[in-house]
Amino acid sequence: MGNRNPFRHSIDSRTGYLYWGDIGPDAGKADPNRGPSGMGEYDRREKRGFGGWPYTRGYNEAYNDFDFAAETSWRKFDPEHLVTIRPTIRD
């Protein structure tokens, strides 16, 4: 679900699939009030689309929703029901 710091993009010439590496946040260890530890991962996209911000890492380990103004952690995002808000595109 989305990218944070994508690198090493590659397209498979046979399938047309896009592959890339993605580096997670700088968290040295997991925090139950914020989310998983920082980790890199490799991703694959089979068709175009808007992925939104990454709400999970690794094996769908969810981040907490966080109110930065109030510095308060909320519930974790549900990896099985993630919602991507698509930007409005005008011709």
Residue pairs with C-beta under 8 A, 6 or more apart in sequence:
1 51
1 52
1 53
1 54
1 55
1 56
1 82
1 84
2 51
2 52
2 53
2 54
2 55
2 84
3 20
3 22
3 43
3 51
3 54
4 22
4 23
4 24
4 25
4 54
5 22
5 23
6 20
6 21
6 22
7 20
7 21
7 22
7 23
8 20
8 21
9 18
9 19
9 20
10 18
10 19
10 20
11 17
11 18
11 19
12 19
15 46
17 44
17 45
17 46
18 44
18 45
19 42
19 43
19 44
20 42
20 43
21 40
21 41
21 42
21 43
22 40
22 41
22 42
22 43
22 54
23 38
23 40
24 36
24 37
24 38
24 39
24 40
24 41
24 54
24 57
25 35
25 38
26 38
27 34
27 35
27 36
27 37
27 38
28 37
28 38
29 37
30 36
30 37
30 61
33 64
33 73
34 63
34 64
34 66
34 73
35 57
35 61
35 62
35 63
35 64
35 76
36 56
36 57
36 58
36 61
36 62
36 63
39 57
39 58
41 57
41 58
45 51
50 84
50 86
50 87
51 84
52 82
52 84
52 85
52 86
54 63
55 62
55 63
55 77
55 79
55 82
56 62
56 63
56 77
56 79
56 82
57 63
60 79
62 76
62 77
62 78
62 79
63 76
63 77
64 73
64 74
64 75
64 76
64 77
65 73
65 74
65 75
65 76
65 77
66 72
66 73
66 74
67 74
